Amino acid sequence: MDKQLMVPILISIIIPIAVVVIMHSGITPGTPLSMMMEIVFIFLLPATPLVYGWLTGDVRGAVVTGTLPFILVTILVAAFNPLDLFTPGRIGQVLIFILPLTLIGGLIGFFSSRRMYSWLCLAIFCMFGWAGYFLIAGIN
Protein backbone atom coordinates (compact mmCIF):
# COMPACT_ATOMS: atom_id res chain seq x y z
CA MET A 1 0.00 0.00 0.00
CA ASP A 2 1.19 3.49 -0.79
CA LYS A 3 2.48 5.27 2.32
CA GLN A 4 1.10 8.59 1.09
CA LEU A 5 -2.44 7.21 1.34
CA MET A 6 -2.06 6.14 4.97
CA VAL A 7 -2.84 9.60 6.39
CA PRO A 8 -6.01 10.13 4.29
CA ILE A 9 -7.20 6.62 5.11
CA LEU A 10 -6.62 7.20 8.83
CA ILE A 11 -8.48 10.52 8.64
CA SER A 12 -11.27 8.76 6.76
CA ILE A 13 -11.56 6.14 9.49
CA ILE A 14 -11.22 8.40 12.53
CA ILE A 15 -13.88 10.95 11.51
CA PRO A 16 -16.79 8.50 11.03
CA ILE A 17 -15.97 6.63 14.22
CA ALA A 18 -15.80 9.89 16.17
CA VAL A 19 -19.09 11.06 14.67
CA VAL A 20 -20.91 7.82 15.48
CA VAL A 21 -19.48 7.69 19.02
CA ILE A 22 -20.49 11.30 19.69
CA MET A 23 -23.97 10.80 18.21
CA HIS A 24 -24.52 7.71 20.39
CA SER A 25 -22.99 9.18 23.55
CA GLY A 26 -26.29 9.49 25.39
CA ILE A 27 -27.15 13.06 24.43
CA THR A 28 -30.90 13.45 24.20
CA PRO A 29 -32.07 13.89 20.59
CA GLY A 30 -33.76 17.21 19.90
CA THR A 31 -31.81 19.20 22.47
CA PRO A 32 -29.84 22.25 21.30
CA LEU A 33 -26.54 20.44 21.88
CA SER A 34 -27.69 17.48 19.79
CA MET A 35 -28.86 19.75 16.99
CA MET A 36 -25.58 21.69 16.97
CA MET A 37 -23.65 18.42 16.75
CA GLU A 38 -25.79 17.33 13.80
CA ILE A 39 -25.09 20.60 11.99
CA VAL A 40 -21.36 20.20 12.61
CA PHE A 41 -21.60 16.62 11.33
CA ILE A 42 -23.38 17.73 8.16
CA PHE A 43 -20.60 20.20 7.33
CA LEU A 44 -17.69 18.12 8.67
CA LEU A 45 -17.89 15.39 6.04
CA PRO A 46 -17.62 17.71 3.00
CA ALA A 47 -15.27 20.16 4.75
CA THR A 48 -12.66 17.49 5.49
CA PRO A 49 -11.66 16.84 1.83
CA LEU A 50 -11.83 20.56 1.13
CA VAL A 51 -9.36 21.40 3.89
CA TYR A 52 -7.16 18.36 3.29
CA GLY A 53 -6.98 18.95 -0.47
CA TRP A 54 -6.26 22.66 -0.09
CA LEU A 55 -3.54 22.17 2.52
CA THR A 56 -1.73 19.22 0.95
CA GLY A 57 -2.46 19.39 -2.78
CA ASP A 58 -2.65 15.59 -2.76
CA VAL A 59 -5.32 14.68 -5.32
CA ARG A 60 -5.62 10.98 -4.43
CA GLY A 61 -5.69 11.62 -0.70
CA ALA A 62 -8.28 14.37 -1.04
CA VAL A 63 -10.54 12.14 -3.11
CA VAL A 64 -10.16 9.35 -0.52
CA THR A 65 -11.06 11.72 2.34
CA GLY A 66 -14.05 12.86 0.30
CA THR A 67 -15.47 9.44 -0.46
CA LEU A 68 -14.50 7.00 2.25
CA PRO A 69 -15.86 8.71 5.42
CA PHE A 70 -19.46 8.88 4.20
CA ILE A 71 -19.37 5.24 3.15
CA LEU A 72 -17.99 4.28 6.57
CA VAL A 73 -20.65 6.36 8.37
CA THR A 74 -23.31 4.53 6.38
CA ILE A 75 -21.80 1.15 7.26
CA LEU A 76 -21.58 2.09 10.94
CA VAL A 77 -25.18 3.34 11.01
CA ALA A 78 -26.27 0.12 9.30
CA ALA A 79 -24.37 -1.88 11.90
CA PHE A 80 -26.23 -0.15 14.73
CA ASN A 81 -29.66 -0.54 13.10
CA PRO A 82 -29.51 -3.01 10.18
CA LEU A 83 -33.26 -3.50 9.91
CA ASP A 84 -33.80 0.16 9.12
CA LEU A 85 -31.47 0.34 6.11
CA PHE A 86 -31.52 -3.08 4.53
CA THR A 87 -35.15 -3.84 3.91
CA PRO A 88 -35.96 -4.78 0.28
CA GLY A 89 -37.73 -1.53 -0.62
CA ARG A 90 -35.20 0.64 1.16
CA ILE A 91 -31.97 -0.53 -0.49
CA GLY A 92 -32.61 1.48 -3.67
CA GLN A 93 -33.41 4.60 -1.63
CA VAL A 94 -30.20 4.19 0.36
CA LEU A 95 -28.15 3.86 -2.84
CA ILE A 96 -29.79 6.94 -4.36
CA PHE A 97 -28.86 8.80 -1.17
CA ILE A 98 -25.29 7.49 -0.82
CA LEU A 99 -23.93 7.52 -4.38
CA PRO A 100 -24.35 11.23 -5.21
CA LEU A 101 -22.99 12.26 -1.82
CA THR A 102 -19.97 10.03 -2.29
CA LEU A 103 -19.31 11.37 -5.79
CA ILE A 104 -19.72 15.00 -4.72
CA GLY A 105 -17.40 14.39 -1.76
CA GLY A 106 -14.74 13.07 -4.12
CA LEU A 107 -15.20 16.07 -6.41
CA ILE A 108 -14.78 18.44 -3.46
CA GLY A 109 -11.44 16.84 -2.66
CA PHE A 110 -10.39 16.82 -6.30
CA PHE A 111 -11.28 20.47 -6.87
CA SER A 112 -9.69 21.75 -3.67
CA SER A 113 -6.45 19.84 -4.28
CA ARG A 114 -5.85 21.96 -7.41
CA ARG A 115 -4.87 24.80 -5.01
CA MET A 116 -6.19 27.63 -7.13
CA TYR A 117 -8.88 30.01 -5.91
CA SER A 118 -11.16 29.32 -8.87
CA TRP A 119 -11.07 25.58 -8.07
CA LEU A 120 -11.51 26.34 -4.37
CA CYS A 121 -14.66 28.35 -5.11
CA LEU A 122 -15.99 25.43 -7.12
CA ALA A 123 -15.17 23.07 -4.24
CA ILE A 124 -16.98 25.35 -1.76
CA PHE A 125 -19.98 25.48 -4.10
CA CYS A 126 -19.95 21.67 -4.24
CA MET A 127 -19.70 21.54 -0.43
CA PHE A 128 -22.89 23.56 -0.04
CA GLY A 129 -24.51 21.44 -2.76
CA TRP A 130 -23.47 18.34 -0.77
CA ALA A 131 -25.05 19.72 2.40
CA GLY A 132 -28.21 20.75 0.54
CA TYR A 133 -28.59 17.33 -1.09
CA PHE A 134 -27.92 15.65 2.25
CA LEU A 135 -30.72 17.63 3.88
CA ILE A 136 -33.22 17.40 1.02
CA ALA A 137 -32.68 13.72 0.19
CA GLY A 138 -32.45 12.79 3.86
CA ILE A 139 -35.85 14.34 4.61
CA ASN A 140 -37.54 12.47 1.76
DOFILUM-299950 format. One record per residue: x, y, z of N, C-alpha, C, O in turn. Coordinates in pm, whole numbers, padded with zeros to 5 digits, always signed. Layout:
% DOFILUM-299950
XYZXYZXYZXYZ;...
END
This chain:
% DOFILUM-299950
+00084-00117+00000+00000+00000+00000+00089+00124+00000+00195+00126+00062;+00045+00225-00068+00119+00349-00079+00119+00422+00056+00013+00442+00115;+00237+00461+00102+00248+00527+00232+00183+00664+00232+00141+00713+00337;+00174+00728+00116+00110+00859+00109-00040+00851+00135-00100+00949+00178;-00100+00737+00111-00244+00721+00134-00278+00681+00277-00396+00675+00313;-00178+00655+00359-00206+00614+00497-00273+00725+00577-00368+00699+00650;-00225+00848+00564-00284+00960+00639-00429+00985+00597-00515+00997+00684;-00460+00994+00466-00601+01013+00429-00691+00897+00473-00806+00919+00511;-00640+00777+00468-00720+00662+00511-00745+00669+00661-00856+00641+00707;-00643+00706+00738-00662+00720+00883-00762+00832+00915-00847+00816+01002;-00751+00944+00845-00848+01052+00864-00988+01003+00829-01084+01034+00898;-00998+00927+00721-01127+00876+00676-01186+00774+00771-01308+00754+00771;-01105+00711+00852-01156+00614+00949-01188+00682+01082-01288+00649+01146;-01105+00776+01123-01122+00840+01253-01248+00927+01256-01322+00924+01355;-01273+01003+01151-01388+01095+01151-01520+01021+01164-01600+01059+01250;-01550+00918+01085-01679+00850+01103-01694+00784+01240-01802+00786+01298;-01587+00726+01291-01597+00663+01422-01624+00768+01528-01707+00746+01616;-01556+00881+01520-01580+00989+01617-01723+01041+01607-01787+01068+01709;-01773+01056+01486-01909+01106+01467-02011+01009+01526-02103+01051+01596;-01995+00881+01498-02091+00782+01548-02083+00771+01700-02186+00758+01767;-01962+00775+01756-01948+00769+01902-02013+00890+01967-02083+00877+02067;-01990+01008+01911-02049+01130+01969-02201+01127+01955-02271+01166+02048;-02252+01082+01841-02397+01080+01821-02466+00976+01908-02585+00990+01936;-02394+00874+01952-02452+00771+02039-02399+00781+02181-02393+00681+02253;-02360+00901+02223-02299+00918+02355-02401+00940+02465-02362+00965+02579;-02527+00933+02436-02629+00949+02539-02689+01088+02544-02766+01118+02635;-02656+01173+02448-02715+01306+02443-02857+01292+02389-02880+01225+02289;-02950+01356+02456-03090+01345+02420-03116+01408+02283-03081+01524+02261;-03176+01332+02191-03207+01389+02059-03307+01503+02071-03400+01498+02151;-03286+01607+01991-03376+01721+01990-03331+01835+02079-03388+01944+02071;-03232+01813+02163-03181+01920+02247-03093+02012+02163-03045+01971+02057;-03070+02135+02209-02984+02225+02130-02844+02169+02106-02788+02188+01998;-02787+02101+02206-02654+02044+02188-02655+01936+02079-02564+01930+01996;-02756+01853+02080-02769+01748+01979-02786+01808+01840-02727+01759+01744;-02864+01913+01829-02886+01975+01699-02760+02044+01649-02731+02040+01529;-02684+02107+01738-02558+02169+01697-02458+02064+01650-02384+02087+01554;-02455+01950+01717-02365+01842+01675-02405+01788+01538-02318+01754+01458;-02534+01779+01511-02579+01733+01380-02540+01831+01270-02502+01789+01160;-02549+01960+01298-02509+02060+01199-02360+02051+01172-02317+02059+01057;-02281+02035+01278-02136+02020+01261-02107+01895+01179-02020+01896+01092;-02178+01786+01207-02160+01662+01133-02191+01680+00985-02119+01628+00899;-02298+01753+00955-02338+01773+00816-02230+01848+00739-02206+01818+00622;-02163+01945+00803-02060+02020+00733-01921+01962+00750-01830+01999+00675;-01902+01871+00845-01769+01812+00867-01729+01718+00753-01615+01721+00708;-01823+01636+00709-01789+01539+00604-01745+01606+00473-01644+01563+00417;-01813+01708+00422-01762+01771+00300-01647+01869+00324-01570+01898+00232;-01635+01920+00447-01527+02016+00475-01392+01946+00489-01289+02007+00462;-01392+01822+00530-01266+01749+00549-01187+01737+00418-01068+01770+00418;-01246+01690+00307-01166+01684+00183-01129+01822+00131-01025+01838+00067;-01215+01922+00158-01183+02056+00113-01057+02107+00182-00966+02158+00117;-01051+02093+00313-00936+02140+00389-00813+02055+00358-00704+02109+00336;-00830+01924+00356-00716+01836+00329-00659+01862+00189-00537+01872+00174;-00744+01872+00090-00698+01895-00047-00629+02029-00062-00527+02040-00130;-00685+02133+00003-00626+02266-00009-00490+02272+00060-00397+02334+00008;-00479+02209+00177-00354+02217+00252-00243+02131+00192-00126+02171+00193;-00277+02014+00141-00173+01922+00095-00153+01923-00056-00041+01901-00103;-00257+01948-00132-00246+01939-00278-00242+01796-00328-00215+01773-00446;-00268+01701-00242-00265+01559-00276-00401+01520-00334-00500+01511-00261;-00406+01496-00464-00532+01468-00532-00591+01335-00484-00708+01329-00447;-00510+01230-00483-00562+01098-00443-00609+01099-00298-00716+01046-00267;-00531+01157-00211-00569+01162-00070-00694+01244-00046-00777+01208+00037;-00709+01354-00120-00828+01437-00104-00953+01365-00153-01060+01378-00094;-00939+01290-00261-01054+01214-00311-01090+01103-00211-01208+01076-00189;-00990+01039-00152-01016+00935-00052-01087+00994+00069-01183+00936+00119;-01040+01111+00118-01106+01172+00234-01244+01227+00199-01323+01254+00288;-01273+01242+00071-01405+01286+00030-01504+01173+00012-01625+01194+00024;-01456+01055-00017-01547+00944-00046-01559+00844+00068-01670+00801+00100;-01451+00808+00127-01450+00700+00225-01526+00729+00355-01595+00640+00404;-01517+00851+00414-01586+00871+00542-01737+00853+00534-01796+00795+00625;-01800+00901+00427-01946+00888+00420-01987+00742+00403-02089+00699+00457;-01909+00667+00329-01937+00524+00315-01923+00454+00450-02005+00369+00486;-01819+00490+00526-01799+00428+00657-01908+00469+00756-01951+00386+00837;-01954+00594+00750-02065+00636+00837-02188+00553+00804-02259+00509+00895;-02215+00532+00678-02331+00453+00638-02319+00309+00688-02417+00252+00735;-02200+00252+00678-02180+00115+00726-02197+00109+00877-02258+00015+00929;-02144+00208+00949-02158+00209+01094-02303+00228+01138-02348+00163+01232;-02375+00314+01069-02518+00334+01101-02595+00206+01072-02684+00168+01149;-02561+00139+00963-02627+00012+00930-02594-00095+01033-02677-00181+01062;-02474-00090+01089-02437-00188+01190-02516-00168+01319-02550-00264+01387;-02546-00042+01352-02623-00015+01473-02771-00046+01455-02837-00085+01551;-02824-00029+01334-02966-00054+01310-02984-00114+01171-03031-00046+01080;-02948-00242+01153-02951-00301+01018-03092-00316+00961-03108-00314+00839;-03191-00331+01044-03326-00350+00991-03381-00224+00927-03469-00232+00841;-03331-00109+00968-03380+00016+00912-03329+00041+00771-03402+00094+00688;-03205+00004+00742-03147+00034+00611-03163-00076+00507-03179-00047+00389;-03160-00200+00550-03152-00308+00453-03281-00387+00439-03280-00510+00440;-03390-00318+00427-03515-00384+00391-03525-00379+00238-03466-00289+00177;-03597-00471+00176-03596-00478+00028-03635-00348-00042-03572-00314-00143;-03733-00276+00005-03773-00153-00062-03683-00036-00031-03689+00066-00100;-03602-00048+00070-03520+00064+00116-03379+00064+00056-03313+00168+00058;-03333-00046+00002-03197-00053-00049-03176+00045-00165-03073+00112-00171;-03271+00054-00256-03261+00148-00367-03259+00292-00318-03184+00374-00371;-03341+00324-00219-03341+00460-00163-03207+00493-00099-03156+00605-00113;-03150+00397-00029-03020+00419+00036-02912+00443-00069-02828+00531-00051;-02914+00367-00177-02815+00386-00284-02831+00521-00352-02732+00587-00385;-02955+00564-00375-02979+00694-00436-02932+00806-00343-02894+00913-00390;-02933+00782-00215-02886+00880-00117-02733+00880-00107-02672+00986-00100;-02673+00762-00107-02529+00749-00082-02444+00784-00204-02345+00856-00190;-02479+00735-00320-02393+00752-00438-02366+00897-00476-02249+00933-00496;-02467+00984-00488-02435+01123-00521-02351+01193-00415-02262+01272-00447;-02378+01163-00288-02299+01226-00182-02154+01179-00186-02063+01258-00161;-02134+01054-00218-01997+01003-00229-01925+01066-00348-01809+01106-00337;-01993+01076-00461-01931+01137-00579-01901+01285-00558-01795+01334-00596;-01995+01357-00497-01972+01500-00472-01859+01518-00372-01779+01611-00386;-01850+01431-00271-01740+01439-00176-01605+01420-00244-01509+01489-00211;-01597+01327-00337-01474+01307-00412-01440+01428-00499-01324+01466-00511;-01543+01488-00559-01520+01607-00641-01472+01725-00556-01388+01803-00600;-01523+01737-00435-01478+01844-00346-01329+01829-00320-01253+01926-00328;-01286+01708-00289-01144+01684-00266-01061+01708-00390-00953+01767-00383;-01111+01664-00504-01039+01682-00630-01023+01830-00663-00913+01875-00698;-01133+01905-00653-01128+02047-00687-01038+02125-00592-00960+02210-00636;-01048+02097-00463-00969+02175-00367-00820+02141-00375-00737+02225-00340;-00787+02022-00419-00645+01984-00428-00574+02055-00544-00452+02048-00553;-00646+02120-00630-00585+02196-00741-00516+02322-00690-00430+02377-00759;-00551+02368-00571-00487+02480-00501-00487+02610-00580-00390+02686-00579;-00597+02634-00649-00619+02763-00713-00753+02815-00662-00843+02736-00634;-00767+02945-00651-00888+03001-00591-01012+02972-00674-01121+02958-00618;-00999+02964-00805-01116+02932-00887-01164+02790-00858-01285+02765-00850;-01071+02695-00842-01107+02558-00807-01160+02551-00664-01251+02473-00636;-01104+02632-00575-01151+02634-00437-01295+02684-00430-01376+02631-00354;-01328+02786-00508-01466+02835-00511-01561+02727-00562-01672+02713-00510;-01517+02653-00661-01599+02543-00712-01616+02434-00606-01724+02376-00592;-01510+02406-00531-01517+02307-00424-01611+02354-00313-01688+02273-00260;-01607+02481-00279-01698+02535-00176-01842+02529-00225-01932+02496-00148;-01865+02560-00352-01998+02548-00410-02047+02404-00402-02163+02379-00368;-01960+02309-00433-01995+02167-00424-02022+02126-00279-02109+02042-00254;-01950+02186-00184-01970+02154-00043-02110+02195+00000-02178+02119+00070;-02154+02313-00039-02289+02356-00004-02394+02274-00080-02502+02248-00027;-02362+02235-00203-02451+02144-00276-02461+02009-00206-02568+01950-00201;-02349+01960-00153-02347+01834-00077-02438+01846+00044-02521+01758+00068;-02424+01954+00120-02505+01972+00240-02653+01987+00204-02740+01933+00273;-02682+02060+00097-02821+02075+00054-02882+01943+00011-02995+01911+00048;-02808+01865-00067-02859+01733-00109-02875+01641+00011-02973+01566+00019;-02782+01647+00104-02792+01565+00225-02921+01596+00299-02991+01506+00344;-02951+01725+00314-03072+01763+00388-03198+01730+00309-03293+01676+00366;-03201+01761+00182-03322+01740+00102-03349+01591+00081-03462+01545+00101;-03248+01516+00043-03268+01372+00019-03288+01297+00150-03358+01195+00153;-03228+01345+00258-03245+01279+00386-03384+01296+00443-03434+01208+00513;-03448+01410+00413-03585+01434+00461-03684+01346+00386-03779+01294+00445;-03662+01329+00255-03754+01247+00176-03725+01103+00204-03790+01015+00148;
END
